[in-house]
Each structure stands twice: as C-alpha cells, then as structure tokens.
Amino acid sequence: MTQEHTTDWRERSTLTVEEAGAVLGIGRASAYTAAGTGDLPVIRIGRRVLVPVGQLRRLLGEIEGHNDHEDPAQVLVGKAGNDDAHHTG
C-alpha cells in the first residue's frame, strides 16, 4: 500500500479527480463532468488532471476563500439543479 492511501487527503497538495469525487460522495463520471464544466477546480499538468486540495477544501467550506458566498452543494449540482433533467436513474 502506498503512502498516499494512508495519508489523510487534507495533508496532500492535490487529488486525482476520482479521489476528489470520493471525498465529495459523487461517482467518477460525475466528478469528471464537474471538472470539465469548471464546477470542480482542477489544474492540468500534461495529461494529468488534478484537484488542488486547498480549493477543494474551500469548496467544502472547510477553509475561507474568495468563493465563500457560494453554496458548495449548488456548485456541484449545477445551476439550480438543471442536472435532474439529464439524470437517467
């Protein structure tokens, strides 16, 4: 087992999109969709797509940042829940 699996995610600099999705309680496809639309903050390094932990923690309201006025649930759900129309089950 590698150290990244035993270290608390908050102590890391970045997470993979899949790991960030697990933290948020959403699936892999939803996490990549959120990353693609900008609802999930990402940085791209070559082919790697990574989620900065500091920005994820701000999104979750764990630390203060410039987006404190946004409701984290609404950011991931999409604009007023418009994703419900596309949900297939």
Secondary structure as UniProt FT lines:
FT   HELIX           3..6
FT   HELIX           9..11
FT   STRAND          14..16
FT   HELIX           17..24
FT   HELIX           28..37
FT   STRAND          43..45
FT   TURN            46..47
FT   STRAND          48..52
FT   HELIX           53..59
FT   TURN            60..61
FT   TURN            66..69
FT   HELIX           72..77
FT   HELIX           79..86
//
